Amino acid sequence: MRVEIDRLGHHGDGIAEGPIFVARVLPGEEVEGTLEADRLTGVRILKPSEDRVTPPCVHYKSCGGCAVQHASDHFVADWKEGVVRMAFIGQGIEAPIRPIITSPPNSRRRAALSARRTKKGALIGFHGRASDNLVATPECRLLLPELLEFFPALEALTVIGASRSGELTLHLTASPAGVDVSVTGGKPMDRDLQMALAEWCGSPGLARLTWNGDQIAQIAPPAQSFDGIAVVPPPGAFLQATVHGQQVLISAVQEALAGAQNVVDLFSGCGTFALPLAKTAQVHAVEGDAAMLAALDHGWRNASGLRRVTTQVRDLFRRPLTPDDIAPFDGIVIDPPRAGARAQVAEIAQSDAGRLAMVSCNPVSFARDARMLVEAGFVLNWVQPVDQFRWSSHIELVASFSKS
């Protein structure tokens, strides 16, 4: 069957009339293949787009970690900005959108890799597209070099701790002190495994090992820097994917809240925004995870030159801050999970907050929540898209809102 690609969907698949979905193609291309349900397989490019490029990664054809390495950087930037623009159009609001800022290749400091024992050793990498097949990715173009250099040690760890039929998930985070490794799906702990892991912890480049939620060893604290402020996150804690992207987000939040003297940080995590904001403002950090708040507090107490930072453990989905709770603050930053924070944003919309910085990793839920704010009298000043997940369909955003 022969089709022409009309556009790319939000997940990076080409869409032809029908709709028919085709992976790894570009708008305007003519392709042919076998139609299976609503998807074209065995695709052959008959007429390539001018934006088609040679994928920079040797694993691209088999690995499912990236979606659009076959497209030029210019095309990907325009496409992602278009996804953001369409999300706002869908909500009927106008948004001044700044040009997207993209993190460079080989800059990802965290990743969740899969690992499996084999007859000859172990396999470390990502699954193939829509597949259970595990693809080794030793030359990945996403991860920091220090993570790739740690692959041989991870293979040894997999041989030690994976069952014959099971699969490990290796949560890796690079830090100046070494690699922070948190393993899930490993064998239950017993004396033999404990001794083997203790020996493995002598691997060069390791900072910390956590096994099925239990810390096995910490060679050195795997501290992260939030605009120059050191914090040691709990094992597996959320962090921005790249240091580059993190700094772009921090700078945008600081710009949006410039002049604020008393800020509340909602879904604060370990302090990505709270601690940098404390250079110029008092900050109250609210988060549902007590361990992350403890890390934030420890980072604040060991830093110098920061204003007061207080913390509160609170489930903002079940108990959002009310307008009365928000009243003492002249600035708000909110960075909710992918589903957004409809209940909390509804409370913010009814408050008298003057300045708001909203961060999101989902343009659709972001635009939905932004509409509530605009309808309540907030002005959407600008939106800054950020691409930390290069060659994927993921997009992050920061927006500045104000209300007189």
C-alpha positions in Angstrom: 0.0 0.0 0.0 1.3 3.5 -0.9 0.4 6.6 1.2 1.6 10.2 1.6 2.3 11.4 5.1 0.3 14.5 6.1 1.7 15.3 9.5 3.4 14.0 12.7 1.3 13.1 15.7 2.2 14.0 19.3 4.2 10.8 19.7 6.2 11.3 16.6 4.4 8.8 14.3 3.5 10.0 10.8 -0.2 10.2 10.0 -1.7 9.6 6.5 -5.3 9.7 5.4 -7.4 7.1 7.1 -5.9 7.7 9.6 -3.0 5.4 9.0 0.0 5.6 11.3 3.6 5.1 10.1 6.7 5.1 12.3 9.8 7.1 11.5 8.6 9.1 8.5 8.1 12.8 7.9 5.3 15.0 6.5 5.3 15.1 2.7 7.0 11.8 2.3 5.6 9.1 0.0 6.0 5.6 1.5 4.7 2.1 0.9 4.3 -0.9 3.2 1.9 -3.5 4.5 -1.3 -2.3 6.2 -1.9 -4.0 9.5 -5.1 -2.6 11.2 -4.3 1.1 11.2 -0.5 0.9 11.0 1.8 0.5 8.0 4.7 -1.9 8.6 7.7 -2.9 6.4 7.9 0.7 5.3 9.9 1.8 2.3 10.5 5.5 1.6 9.7 6.3 -2.0 10.0 10.1 -1.8 12.1 11.4 1.2 11.6 14.8 2.8 14.3 17.4 2.6 14.3 17.3 6.4 15.2 13.6 6.5 18.8 13.1 7.8 21.0 10.1 8.6 20.3 9.1 12.3 23.3 9.9 14.4 23.0 6.8 16.6 24.0 3.3 15.3 21.2 1.8 17.5 18.4 3.9 16.1 16.8 1.2 13.8 16.4 -1.3 16.6 16.2 0.8 19.8 12.9 2.3 20.9 14.5 5.1 23.0 14.3 7.8 20.3 11.5 8.6 17.9 12.7 11.3 15.5 16.5 10.9 14.9 15.7 10.7 11.2 14.6 14.4 11.2 16.7 17.5 11.1 17.2 19.5 14.3 15.3 22.4 12.7 12.3 20.2 11.9 12.2 18.7 15.4 12.3 22.1 17.0 9.5 23.4 14.8 7.4 20.3 15.4 7.7 20.5 19.1 6.9 24.2 19.2 3.9 23.3 17.0 2.7 20.7 19.5 2.8 23.4 22.3 1.0 25.9 20.1 -1.8 23.4 19.2 -2.3 22.5 22.9 -3.1 26.2 23.6 -5.3 26.6 20.5 -7.2 23.5 21.7 -8.0 25.4 24.9 -8.9 28.6 23.0 -6.2 30.8 24.6 -3.3 32.7 23.1 0.2 32.0 24.3 3.4 34.0 23.4 5.7 31.1 22.8 9.5 31.6 22.8 11.8 29.5 20.6 12.5 26.1 22.1 15.8 25.5 23.9 17.2 22.0 23.3 19.8 20.1 25.4 22.8 18.8 23.5 23.5 15.1 22.6 25.0 12.9 25.3 23.8 15.2 28.1 21.2 13.0 29.9 22.4 12.5 33.5 19.6 10.1 34.4 18.0 7.1 32.7 16.0 3.9 33.5 17.8 1.1 31.6 16.6 -2.5 31.3 19.0 -5.4 32.0 18.9 -9.1 31.4 21.2 -12.1 32.0 22.3 -14.0 28.9 24.2 -17.2 28.3 27.4 -15.1 27.7 26.9 -12.5 30.3 24.3 -9.6 30.3 22.5 -7.2 28.1 22.0 -3.5 29.0 19.9 -1.1 27.1 16.4 0.0 26.0 13.5 -2.0 24.6 12.8 -1.9 20.9 9.8 0.2 19.7 6.6 -1.4 21.0 8.5 -4.6 21.8 9.8 -6.7 24.6 13.1 -7.2 22.8 16.0 -5.7 24.7 18.5 -3.8 22.6 22.1 -3.2 23.8 23.0 0.5 23.5 26.7 0.9 24.4 27.0 3.9 21.9 23.8 5.7 23.0 23.7 9.3 21.8 21.5 10.4 24.8 23.4 9.4 27.9 26.4 11.2 29.4 29.8 9.5 28.6 30.3 8.6 32.3 27.1 6.6 32.3 28.1 4.8 29.1 31.5 4.1 30.6 29.8 2.4 33.5 28.0 -0.2 31.3 30.6 -3.0 32.0 30.1 -2.6 35.7 26.3 -2.8 35.2 26.7 -6.0 33.2 28.6 -7.5 36.1 25.9 -6.3 38.5 23.2 -7.9 36.3 25.0 -11.3 36.3 25.1 -11.1 40.1 21.6 -10.0 40.8 19.2 -10.9 38.0 17.2 -14.1 37.9 17.4 -16.3 34.8 14.0 -15.3 33.5 13.6 -11.8 35.1 14.6 -8.4 34.0 16.2 -5.6 36.1 15.4 -2.0 35.9 18.6 0.1 36.5 17.8 3.7 37.5 21.0 5.6 36.9 21.9 9.1 37.9 25.3 10.7 37.1 26.7 12.9 39.8 30.1 14.6 40.4 30.9 11.8 42.9 30.0 9.0 40.6 27.1 7.0 39.4 24.0 6.6 41.6 22.5 3.2 40.9 19.0 2.1 42.1 18.0 -1.4 41.1 14.4 -2.8 41.0 13.4 -6.3 40.1 16.5 -7.9 41.5 16.8 -11.2 43.4 15.7 -11.1 47.0 18.5 -10.3 49.4 20.3 -13.2 51.0 23.8 -13.7 52.5 25.4 -14.7 49.2 23.9 -11.8 47.3 24.8 -9.4 50.0 28.5 -10.5 49.9 28.5 -10.4 46.1 27.1 -6.9 46.0 29.5 -5.7 48.7 32.4 -6.8 46.5 30.8 -5.2 43.4 30.5 -1.9 45.2 34.3 -1.6 44.7 33.6 -0.8 41.1 35.3 2.4 40.0 32.9 5.2 39.4 30.2 4.1 41.8 28.7 6.6 44.3 25.8 4.7 45.8 23.9 1.4 45.3 20.3 0.8 46.3 18.8 -2.7 45.8 15.0 -3.1 45.7 14.6 0.0 47.9 17.3 -0.8 50.4 20.6 1.1 50.4 23.5 -1.3 50.1 26.4 1.1 50.1 27.3 4.8 49.7 30.9 5.3 48.6 30.4 9.1 48.3 27.3 11.3 48.6 25.9 11.6 45.0 25.1 15.3 45.4 23.5 17.3 42.7 23.9 21.0 42.2 20.8 23.3 42.0 22.3 26.5 40.7 25.4 26.0 42.8 23.6 24.6 45.9 24.4 20.9 46.7 21.7 18.4 47.5 21.9 14.7 47.9 18.5 13.3 46.5 17.0 10.1 47.9 17.7 7.0 45.7 15.6 7.1 42.5 14.3 10.6 43.3 13.0 12.8 40.4 15.6 15.1 38.8 15.5 17.1 35.6 17.0 15.0 32.8 19.9 17.2 31.9 22.0 19.8 33.8 21.6 22.1 30.8 17.8 21.8 30.8 17.6 22.2 34.6 19.5 25.5 34.4 17.2 26.7 31.6 14.2 25.9 33.7 15.7 27.5 36.9 16.5 30.7 35.0 13.0 30.9 33.5 11.4 30.5 36.9 13.7 33.1 38.4 12.7 35.5 35.6 9.0 34.9 36.1 9.2 35.5 39.9 11.8 38.4 39.8 11.1 40.7 42.7 9.0 38.3 44.7 10.0 38.3 48.4 7.9 35.4 49.8 7.5 32.4 47.5 5.7 29.1 47.8 7.0 26.2 45.8 4.4 23.5 45.1 5.5 20.0 44.2 9.0 21.2 45.2 10.8 17.8 45.1 14.3 18.1 46.4 14.5 21.9 45.8 15.3 22.3 42.1 13.6 25.7 42.2 13.1 26.4 46.0 16.8 26.6 46.8 17.9 28.9 43.9 14.9 31.1 44.6 16.1 31.3 48.2 19.0 33.5 47.1 16.6 36.4 46.9 13.3 35.3 48.6 11.9 33.4 51.5 10.6 30.1 50.3 8.0 27.6 51.6 8.4 24.2 49.9 5.5 21.9 49.8 5.8 18.2 48.6 4.2 14.9 49.3 7.5 13.0 49.6 9.1 13.4 53.1 12.4 12.0 52.0 12.8 14.6 49.2 11.9 17.4 51.6 14.5 16.1 54.0 17.1 16.3 51.3 16.0 19.8 50.4 16.2 20.9 54.1 19.6 19.4 54.5 20.8 21.2 51.4 19.5 24.5 52.7 21.1 24.1 56.1 24.5 23.3 54.6 24.4 26.2 52.1 25.4 29.8 52.7 23.9 33.0 51.7 20.3 31.7 51.4 17.2 33.2 52.9 14.9 31.2 55.1 13.4 28.0 53.6 10.6 26.1 55.3 9.1 22.8 54.3 5.7 21.0 54.5 4.8 17.4 53.7 1.4 17.6 52.0 -0.5 15.7 49.4 -1.4 18.5 47.0 -3.8 16.3 45.0 -6.0 15.5 48.0 -5.3 18.7 50.0 -4.4 21.6 47.7 -3.4 24.9 49.2 -6.4 27.2 49.5 -6.5 30.9 48.6 -6.1 31.6 52.3 -3.0 29.4 52.5 -1.6 31.2 49.4 -2.4 34.7 50.7 0.9 35.3 52.5 3.0 34.7 49.3 3.6 37.1 46.5 5.1 34.5 44.2 4.2 30.8 43.3 6.1 28.2 41.4 4.3 24.9 40.6 5.8 21.9 38.9 3.3 19.1 39.0 3.5 15.6 37.5 2.5 14.8 34.0 -1.2 14.7 34.7 -1.1 18.3 35.9 -2.7 19.7 39.1 -6.2 20.6 38.3 -7.4 20.9 41.9 -4.4 23.0 43.0 -4.5 25.3 40.0 -8.2 25.9 40.6 -7.3 27.1 44.1 -4.5 29.3 42.7 -7.0 30.8 40.2 -9.2 32.0 43.0 -6.3 33.5 44.9 -4.8 37.0 44.8 -1.3 35.7 43.9 0.5 38.3 41.8 3.1 36.2 40.1 3.2 32.5 39.1 5.7 30.3 37.3 4.2 27.1 36.1 6.4 24.2 34.9 5.1 21.2 33.1 6.2 18.1 31.1 2.8 17.8 29.3 1.6 20.6 27.0 -2.0 19.2 27.0 -2.5 19.2 30.8 -0.5 22.5 31.0 -2.8 24.2 28.5 -5.9 22.9 30.4 -4.6 24.3 33.7 -3.5 27.5 32.0 -7.0 28.1 30.8 -8.4 28.1 34.3 -5.8 30.8 35.3 -6.6 33.0 32.2 -10.3 32.7 32.8 -9.7 33.8 36.4 -7.9 37.0 35.3 -4.3 35.9 35.1 -2.2 37.2 32.2 -0.1 34.6 30.4 3.1 36.6 29.7 5.2 34.0 27.9 5.8 30.3 27.5 9.3 28.8 27.2 9.5 25.3 25.7 12.5 23.2 26.8 13.6 20.0 25.1 15.7 17.9 27.5 14.6 14.6 25.9 16.2 15.1 22.6 14.8 13.1 19.7 11.8 12.0 21.7 8.2 13.3 21.7 8.6 14.8 25.2 8.4 18.5 25.8 8.8 20.6 29.0 7.5 24.1 29.5 7.8 27.1 31.8 5.2 29.9 31.8 5.0 33.3 33.4 1.6 34.4 34.7 0.7 37.6 36.5 -2.4 39.1 38.0 -2.8 42.7 39.1 
